Amino acid sequence: MAKQTFTTGQVLTAAQMTSLQQTAMGGGSATAKTTSYVLVAADAGTAVQMNAAGATTITVNTALFAAGDTVQIQNIGAGVCTITAGTATVSTSSVLGLQQYDGGFLYFTATGAAIYFAWDAADSSAAAAGTLTGATLASNVLASSLTSFGTTPVIASPKISSTYTAKTAAYTFASGDEGNLFSMNNAATAQFNIPTDATFNFAVGTEINVFWITGAGQPTIGAVTPGTTTVISTGATSATPKLRVANSGATCKKLAANSWIVFGDIS
């Protein structure tokens, strides 16, 4: 229910009392918005609910609200809704970029200053927490947060391991092989095949490890379709390097679309 002005002796209806109670408890009906919106004086005591697929803003200006006024802000749309200071000042210890289903309320400490209290925890994927004066975000808040992470993060637990699979025939890499280890054991030469992006588009930077465990056949590494997928290496034949000896290994790393490098104990 919007902010009301009452007179002495006025009798409230049951519907008015219910609406006042719902608003006081953080509920009540909400004004639906589907595009960026600038708050107006009539929004005092109400809920403004954004529902948009793309990014939007809710702008807060001065001289519209009195000290003690509140405005609920909700975002139910997929697009981030950012609370933006126009001519007012908005302070918060949370974030001012609301993801879908985020919300909170603005509490005005003066006609041109408000504090945003979030209902949810700060979301690091949204805008950094801080104080907005006009349209300026205090950058030192983000900088100090990044500093606290340090410069040399170490993964102590869990330990990282890869899956090992033994092969006895030619094998073409497939989804799920990223980061894993494969061995080859065949009496004749067999190849580890790198598919085209059209067959399976591994992410750039993907690594797959191989080694020659035993067997008379010297394994090679190459593209399924050389005309489409480029393989480079220091091998005698750059596009189809061989594992040098039994127990030697190599890494296949994707550099770009249909472009791989093979490096390791190859010939």
The 8 nearest C-alpha neighbors of each residue, nearest first, counted from 0:
[[1, 45, 18, 22, 19, 44, 2, 27],
 [2, 0, 44, 45, 43, 3, 42, 41],
 [1, 3, 44, 43, 0, 4, 41, 45],
 [2, 4, 1, 5, 0, 44, 43, 19],
 [5, 3, 6, 2, 1, 7, 9, 11],
 [6, 4, 3, 9, 7, 8, 11, 10],
 [7, 5, 9, 8, 4, 10, 3, 11],
 [6, 8, 9, 5, 10, 4, 11, 3],
 [7, 9, 6, 10, 5, 11, 4, 12],
 [8, 10, 6, 7, 11, 5, 12, 4],
 [11, 9, 8, 12, 7, 6, 5, 13],
 [12, 10, 15, 9, 16, 13, 14, 5],
 [11, 13, 15, 14, 16, 10, 17, 9],
 [12, 14, 16, 15, 17, 11, 18, 10],
 [13, 15, 17, 12, 16, 18, 11, 19],
 [16, 14, 18, 12, 13, 17, 11, 19],
 [15, 17, 19, 13, 18, 14, 20, 12],
 [18, 16, 14, 20, 15, 19, 13, 21],
 [17, 19, 15, 21, 20, 16, 0, 14],
 [20, 18, 16, 22, 17, 21, 0, 15],
 [19, 21, 23, 17, 18, 22, 16, 24],
 [20, 22, 26, 27, 18, 24, 23, 19],
 [23, 21, 26, 27, 25, 19, 24, 20],
 [22, 24, 20, 21, 25, 19, 26, 18],
 [25, 23, 21, 22, 26, 20, 27, 19],
 [26, 24, 22, 23, 21, 27, 71, 46],
 [27, 25, 21, 22, 24, 28, 23, 46],
 [26, 28, 21, 22, 18, 29, 0, 25],
 [27, 29, 26, 46, 30, 0, 45, 22],
 [28, 30, 46, 47, 48, 31, 27, 45],
 [29, 31, 47, 48, 46, 32, 28, 45],
 [32, 30, 48, 49, 29, 47, 33, 50],
 [31, 33, 49, 34, 48, 50, 30, 47],
 [32, 34, 51, 50, 49, 31, 35, 55],
 [35, 33, 32, 36, 55, 51, 49, 50],
 [34, 36, 56, 55, 57, 33, 37, 32],
 [35, 37, 57, 34, 56, 58, 38, 32],
 [38, 36, 58, 57, 59, 39, 35, 60],
 [37, 39, 59, 58, 36, 42, 57, 40],
 [38, 40, 41, 42, 37, 63, 43, 60],
 [41, 39, 63, 42, 64, 43, 38, 62],
 [40, 42, 43, 39, 1, 2, 45, 44],
 [43, 41, 45, 40, 39, 44, 70, 38],
 [44, 42, 70, 41, 2, 45, 69, 68],
 [43, 45, 1, 2, 70, 69, 42, 0],
 [46, 44, 1, 42, 43, 70, 0, 71],
 [45, 47, 71, 29, 72, 70, 30, 48],
 [48, 46, 30, 72, 29, 71, 73, 31],
 [47, 49, 73, 31, 74, 30, 29, 32],
 [50, 48, 74, 32, 33, 31, 73, 75],
 [49, 51, 76, 33, 75, 32, 74, 48],
 [52, 50, 76, 33, 53, 78, 49, 77],
 [51, 53, 78, 77, 76, 54, 50, 79],
 [54, 52, 78, 51, 55, 77, 79, 76],
 [53, 55, 78, 79, 80, 52, 56, 51],
 [56, 54, 80, 35, 34, 81, 79, 53],
 [57, 55, 81, 35, 80, 82, 58, 83],
 [56, 58, 82, 36, 37, 83, 35, 81],
 [57, 59, 37, 83, 84, 85, 82, 38],
 [58, 60, 84, 85, 38, 87, 83, 37],
 [61, 59, 86, 87, 85, 58, 84, 63],
 [60, 62, 111, 87, 86, 63, 110, 59],
 [63, 61, 110, 111, 64, 60, 65, 87],
 [64, 62, 40, 61, 110, 39, 60, 65],
 [63, 65, 110, 62, 40, 68, 66, 43],
 [66, 64, 110, 68, 109, 67, 107, 63],
 [65, 67, 109, 108, 107, 68, 110, 64],
 [68, 66, 107, 108, 65, 106, 69, 109],
 [69, 67, 107, 66, 65, 43, 106, 64],
 [70, 68, 106, 105, 44, 43, 107, 104],
 [71, 69, 105, 44, 43, 104, 45, 46],
 [70, 72, 104, 46, 103, 47, 45, 105],
 [73, 71, 47, 103, 102, 104, 46, 48],
 [74, 72, 102, 48, 49, 47, 101, 75],
 [73, 75, 49, 100, 99, 48, 76, 101],
 [74, 76, 100, 99, 50, 49, 73, 77],
 [77, 75, 50, 51, 99, 78, 74, 52],
 [76, 78, 52, 99, 51, 79, 75, 53],
 [79, 77, 53, 54, 52, 76, 51, 80],
 [78, 80, 54, 98, 97, 96, 81, 55],
 [79, 81, 55, 97, 56, 96, 54, 78],
 [82, 80, 96, 56, 95, 97, 83, 57],
 [81, 83, 57, 95, 56, 58, 96, 80],
 [84, 82, 58, 57, 81, 59, 85, 56],
 [85, 83, 59, 133, 87, 134, 58, 88],
 [84, 86, 60, 133, 59, 87, 58, 134],
 [85, 87, 60, 133, 61, 84, 88, 59],
 [88, 86, 61, 111, 60, 84, 85, 112],
 [89, 87, 132, 112, 131, 84, 113, 111],
 [88, 90, 113, 131, 114, 130, 84, 112],
 [91, 89, 130, 114, 131, 115, 129, 113],
 [90, 92, 115, 93, 114, 129, 130, 128],
 [93, 91, 128, 129, 94, 90, 116, 115],
 [92, 94, 121, 128, 91, 117, 95, 120],
 [95, 93, 128, 96, 127, 121, 126, 122],
 [94, 96, 82, 81, 97, 126, 128, 93],
 [95, 97, 81, 126, 125, 94, 80, 79],
 [98, 96, 80, 101, 79, 81, 95, 74],
 [97, 99, 79, 101, 100, 96, 80, 74],
 [98, 100, 75, 77, 76, 74, 101, 97],
 [101, 99, 75, 74, 98, 102, 73, 76],
 [102, 100, 97, 98, 99, 74, 73, 119],
 [101, 103, 73, 72, 118, 117, 74, 100],
 [104, 102, 117, 118, 72, 116, 71, 73],
 [103, 105, 71, 70, 116, 72, 115, 106],
 [104, 106, 115, 70, 69, 114, 113, 71],
 [107, 105, 69, 114, 113, 68, 104, 115],
 [106, 108, 113, 66, 109, 67, 68, 112],
 [107, 109, 66, 113, 112, 67, 106, 110],
 [110, 108, 66, 112, 107, 111, 65, 113],
 [109, 111, 65, 62, 64, 61, 66, 112],
 [110, 112, 61, 87, 109, 62, 88, 60],
 [113, 111, 88, 109, 87, 108, 107, 110],
 [112, 114, 107, 89, 106, 108, 105, 88],
 [115, 113, 90, 106, 89, 105, 91, 116],
 [114, 116, 105, 91, 104, 90, 117, 106],
 [115, 117, 104, 103, 114, 105, 91, 118],
 [118, 116, 103, 119, 102, 115, 93, 104],
 [117, 119, 103, 102, 116, 120, 101, 104],
 [118, 120, 117, 121, 101, 102, 103, 122],
 [121, 119, 122, 93, 118, 117, 94, 101],
 [120, 122, 93, 94, 123, 119, 128, 117],
 [123, 121, 124, 125, 120, 94, 93, 126],
 [122, 124, 125, 121, 127, 126, 94, 128],
 [125, 123, 122, 126, 127, 98, 96, 121],
 [124, 126, 96, 123, 122, 127, 94, 97],
 [125, 127, 96, 94, 95, 128, 124, 123],
 [128, 126, 94, 141, 129, 125, 123, 140],
 [129, 127, 94, 93, 92, 91, 95, 126],
 [128, 130, 137, 91, 140, 92, 136, 90],
 [131, 129, 90, 137, 89, 136, 91, 132],
 [130, 132, 136, 89, 135, 88, 84, 134],
 [133, 131, 88, 135, 134, 84, 130, 89],
 [132, 134, 84, 86, 85, 135, 87, 131],
 [133, 135, 84, 132, 131, 85, 136, 83],
 [136, 134, 131, 132, 133, 137, 130, 84],
 [137, 135, 131, 138, 130, 129, 134, 132],
 [136, 138, 129, 139, 130, 140, 135, 131],
 [139, 137, 140, 141, 136, 142, 129, 127],
 [138, 140, 142, 141, 137, 143, 144, 129],
 [139, 141, 138, 143, 142, 129, 137, 144],
 [142, 140, 144, 139, 143, 138, 127, 145],
 [143, 141, 139, 145, 144, 140, 146, 138],
 [142, 144, 146, 140, 145, 141, 139, 147],
 [145, 143, 141, 147, 142, 146, 140, 148],
 [144, 146, 142, 147, 143, 148, 141, 149],
 [147, 145, 143, 148, 144, 149, 142, 150],
 [146, 148, 144, 145, 149, 143, 142, 150],
 [149, 147, 146, 145, 150, 144, 152, 151],
 [150, 148, 147, 146, 151, 152, 145, 144],
 [149, 151, 152, 148, 146, 147, 145, 153],
 [152, 150, 149, 153, 148, 154, 146, 147],
 [151, 153, 150, 149, 154, 148, 155, 147],
 [154, 152, 155, 151, 156, 150, 149, 148],
 [153, 155, 156, 152, 157, 158, 159, 151],
 [156, 154, 153, 157, 158, 152, 159, 151],
 [157, 155, 158, 154, 159, 153, 160, 152],
 [156, 158, 155, 159, 154, 160, 153, 161],
 [157, 159, 156, 160, 155, 154, 161, 153],
 [160, 158, 157, 161, 156, 154, 155, 178],
 [161, 159, 158, 162, 179, 178, 157, 163],
 [162, 160, 179, 178, 163, 180, 159, 177],
 [161, 163, 179, 180, 164, 160, 178, 181],
 [164, 162, 180, 181, 179, 161, 165, 182],
 [163, 165, 181, 180, 166, 182, 162, 179],
 [166, 164, 182, 181, 183, 163, 167, 184],
 [167, 165, 183, 182, 168, 184, 164, 181],
 [166, 168, 184, 185, 183, 165, 169, 189],
 [169, 167, 166, 189, 170, 185, 183, 184],
 [168, 170, 189, 190, 191, 171, 167, 192],
 [169, 171, 191, 192, 168, 172, 190, 166],
 [172, 170, 192, 191, 193, 173, 194, 169],
 [171, 173, 193, 192, 176, 170, 194, 174],
 [174, 172, 176, 175, 171, 199, 194, 177],
 [175, 173, 176, 199, 172, 177, 201, 200],
 [174, 176, 177, 173, 179, 178, 172, 201],
 [177, 175, 179, 174, 173, 178, 172, 207],
 [176, 178, 175, 179, 207, 206, 205, 174],
 [179, 177, 207, 206, 161, 176, 208, 180],
 [178, 180, 161, 162, 176, 177, 207, 208],
 [179, 181, 208, 163, 209, 162, 164, 207],
 [182, 180, 209, 164, 165, 163, 208, 210],
 [183, 181, 165, 210, 211, 209, 166, 212],
 [182, 184, 166, 211, 167, 212, 165, 185],
 [185, 183, 214, 167, 213, 212, 166, 211],
 [184, 186, 214, 167, 187, 216, 183, 168],
 [185, 187, 215, 216, 214, 188, 184, 217],
 [188, 186, 216, 185, 215, 189, 217, 214],
 [187, 189, 216, 217, 218, 185, 190, 186],
 [190, 188, 169, 218, 168, 187, 219, 216],
 [189, 191, 219, 169, 220, 218, 192, 170],
 [190, 192, 220, 170, 169, 171, 219, 221],
 [191, 193, 171, 221, 222, 223, 190, 170],
 [192, 194, 222, 223, 172, 171, 221, 195],
 [195, 193, 223, 198, 222, 192, 199, 196],
 [196, 194, 197, 198, 228, 257, 199, 227],
 [195, 197, 200, 199, 198, 257, 194, 256],
 [196, 198, 195, 199, 200, 194, 257, 227],
 [199, 197, 195, 196, 194, 200, 173, 201],
 [200, 198, 196, 197, 201, 195, 194, 173],
 [199, 201, 196, 202, 197, 198, 195, 256],
 [200, 202, 199, 203, 205, 196, 174, 253],
 [203, 201, 205, 204, 200, 253, 255, 256],
 [202, 204, 253, 255, 205, 254, 201, 256],
 [205, 203, 253, 254, 202, 252, 206, 255],
 [206, 204, 253, 203, 252, 202, 177, 201],
 [205, 207, 252, 178, 251, 177, 204, 250],
 [208, 206, 178, 251, 179, 177, 250, 180],
 [207, 209, 250, 180, 249, 179, 251, 181],
 [210, 208, 181, 249, 248, 180, 182, 250],
 [209, 211, 248, 182, 247, 212, 249, 246],
 [212, 210, 245, 183, 246, 182, 247, 213],
 [211, 213, 246, 245, 182, 183, 184, 210],
 [214, 212, 184, 245, 211, 215, 246, 183],
 [215, 213, 184, 185, 186, 216, 212, 217],
 [214, 216, 186, 187, 217, 185, 213, 188],
 [215, 217, 187, 188, 186, 185, 214, 218],
 [216, 218, 188, 215, 219, 242, 241, 189],
 [219, 217, 189, 188, 190, 241, 242, 216],
 [218, 220, 241, 190, 240, 239, 191, 242],
 [221, 219, 191, 239, 190, 240, 192, 241],
 [222, 220, 239, 192, 193, 238, 191, 230],
 [223, 221, 193, 225, 224, 192, 228, 194],
 [222, 224, 194, 192, 193, 225, 221, 195],
 [223, 225, 222, 226, 227, 228, 195, 194],
 [226, 224, 228, 222, 227, 229, 223, 221],
 [227, 225, 224, 228, 229, 222, 223, 195],
 [226, 228, 225, 224, 229, 195, 257, 222],
 [229, 227, 257, 225, 195, 258, 222, 224],
 [228, 230, 258, 257, 225, 259, 227, 231],
 [231, 229, 238, 259, 260, 258, 228, 221],
 [230, 232, 260, 237, 238, 261, 259, 229],
 [233, 231, 237, 261, 234, 260, 262, 240],
 [234, 232, 237, 235, 231, 262, 266, 240],
 [233, 235, 266, 240, 237, 236, 232, 265],
 [236, 234, 266, 237, 233, 240, 241, 239],
 [235, 237, 234, 239, 238, 240, 233, 232],
 [236, 238, 232, 234, 231, 239, 240, 233],
 [237, 239, 230, 231, 236, 221, 240, 232],
 [240, 238, 221, 220, 236, 237, 219, 241],
 [241, 239, 234, 220, 219, 236, 237, 266],
 [242, 240, 219, 266, 265, 218, 243, 220],
 [241, 243, 265, 218, 244, 247, 266, 264],
 [242, 244, 265, 266, 241, 264, 247, 245],
 [245, 243, 247, 242, 246, 211, 217, 264],
 [244, 246, 211, 213, 247, 212, 243, 242],
 [245, 247, 212, 211, 244, 210, 248, 213],
 [248, 246, 244, 245, 210, 264, 211, 242],
 [249, 247, 210, 209, 264, 263, 242, 211],
 [250, 248, 263, 209, 262, 264, 208, 210],
 [249, 251, 208, 262, 261, 207, 263, 252],
 [250, 252, 261, 207, 206, 260, 208, 259],
 [253, 251, 206, 260, 259, 205, 204, 250],
 [252, 254, 259, 204, 203, 205, 255, 258],
 [255, 253, 259, 258, 203, 204, 252, 260],
 [256, 254, 258, 203, 253, 257, 259, 204],
 [255, 257, 258, 196, 254, 203, 253, 200],
 [258, 256, 228, 196, 195, 229, 255, 227],
 [257, 259, 229, 255, 256, 254, 228, 253],
 [260, 258, 253, 230, 254, 252, 229, 231],
 [259, 261, 231, 252, 230, 232, 251, 253],
 [262, 260, 251, 232, 250, 231, 252, 249],
 [263, 261, 249, 250, 232, 260, 251, 264],
 [262, 264, 249, 265, 248, 250, 261, 247],
 [263, 265, 248, 247, 249, 243, 242, 262],
 [266, 264, 242, 243, 241, 263, 234, 240],
 [265, 234, 243, 241, 235, 240, 242, 264]]
